[in-house]
């Protein structure tokens, strides 16, 4: 059985149409919890890659901290934490996100910074320098549709609180 050019063209056009429908089909926006969780993961990945621009994309220009830091002051603190030393590993533990309303959510998370070649948290303590913090903050969906942290406070965690 041979297919005519018309049949082949019809099949190709049908496949292209199906692909276009899938590509442009409206996607449901993630809920508040999922959107904030994705942003936290994206920010910690950027910190591990020492990508300060990527990390700071997740921080609102309206940011203020419990310590009185603005966005620029926070950037200075994070530069010191992320760029100091050769190997930086960033681990997220006990991430809890709660929806306040459709454009606002609160987060509590333990962030552990390690200077090590470890790729698993359990191996991080071997030949490593650790810093760990409990961060509590608020994310808001801004006018451009992006989720950014608008306020946060932190406290250092002791060794018994790490894991």
N, C-alpha and C positions, 0 to 999 in steps of 0.2 A: 504494500500500500504506500503510495507516494502522496505527500501533502503538497498542495498547490501553494504558490507564493501568497495567495490571499489567506489561506488557512494559517500559515506560519505567521504572517503579519497580524492576523486576528488574535492568535495566541500571545504574541509578544505585546500587543496593545492591551490585552486583558491583564497580563502580568504587570505591566507598567501601571495600569489603573488600580490594580489591587495594592501595589506597593505605595502609590500616592495616597490612597485611602488610609492605609496603615500609618504612613508618615504624618499625615495631617489630621488624623482623628484626634479630637480633643481629649487630652489626658486629664484625669482627675488630679487636682492639686493634692499634695500630701497634707495630712492633718498637722496640727500644731506640733504635736509630740514628734512626729517623724521628721518634719521640716527642721526643727531645732536640733534633733539628734544628728541629722545629716550635716548641719552647719558645725556642730561641735567636732564631728569626725573630720570634716574638711579643714577646720582650723588647726586641729592637732596634727593632721598630716602635713600641713604647710609648716608648722613649727618644726617638725622632724626633718623636713627638707631644707630648713633654714630659709624659707621663703617668707620674709617679713611682709611683703606686699600682699601675698595670699592670706596670711594670718590676719593682717589688719583690715582686709576687706570685710571680715565678719564683725568688725567693731564700728558702731555708729559714731558719726561726728558728734552726736549728743551724749556720748558716753561720759559717765562719771562713776567713780568707785567709792566704796566705803572709806577708803584711805584718802579721798580727796583728789585722786588723779583724774586728769582729762585724758582724751584719746592720745594726745602726744606724749604725755607723761607715762601712760601705760606702754606705749611703744618703746620708750627708753628702758623701762623695766624689763620688758620682754626681750629686747635686744641683748641685754646683759645676760638673761637666762638662756636664750637660745644660741647666741653666737659664741659664748664662752666655751672653750674646749673643742675637741675634735669631733667626737661622736655624740650625738644627742638622740636619745630615744624618748618618746613621749607615749605614756600609757594612760588610758582612760579607764577608771574603775568606778563602779557604783553610780553610773549616770542615771539620774532621776529627772524626768521632765514632767511638769504639770501645766495643763492648759489653764490660763486665766480667762482668756476670751479668744475669739478667732484670730486676733492679730497680736496676741501677747502670751508669753509662756515663761514660767520660772524653771530654773535649772539648778541642780545641785550635783556636783561631780568631784571626784578625786582625780587630780592630774599629777602624774609622777614623771619627773624629768630624770633621766639617767644619762650619765656620760659613760657609755659602754658600747660594745659591739653586740650586746644581747639582742635577740629578736623575740624573746618571750619574757614576760614579766618575772617568771619564776627564776630565770637565770640572771636577772638584772643585778642582784646583790653581789654577785661574784665580781671582784675587781672593778667596782663601780663607785661613782659618786652620785648620790641620790638627793633630790629635793622633791618634796611632795606637798601638795596644797589641797585644801578643801575649798572649792570655789562655789559660791552661791550667786546667782545672777538672774537677770531678766533679759529675754530676747523680745524684740518687736519686729513685726513685718512693716518695713518702711514703704514710703510712697513709690519706690521703684520696684516693689514686689519682693525685695530681698530681706531675709531675716538677719538681723544684727543684734549683738549684745548692746544694751543701752545702760545697764548698770551691773555692777558686780562688787563683791567683797571676797577676801580670801583670808585664810589662816593656814599657817604651816602645820603639817601633820607630823606627829611623832612616829617612831618605828612601829609601835604596836597598832597604829591606825592605818598603816600602809595597805595591808592586804586584808 
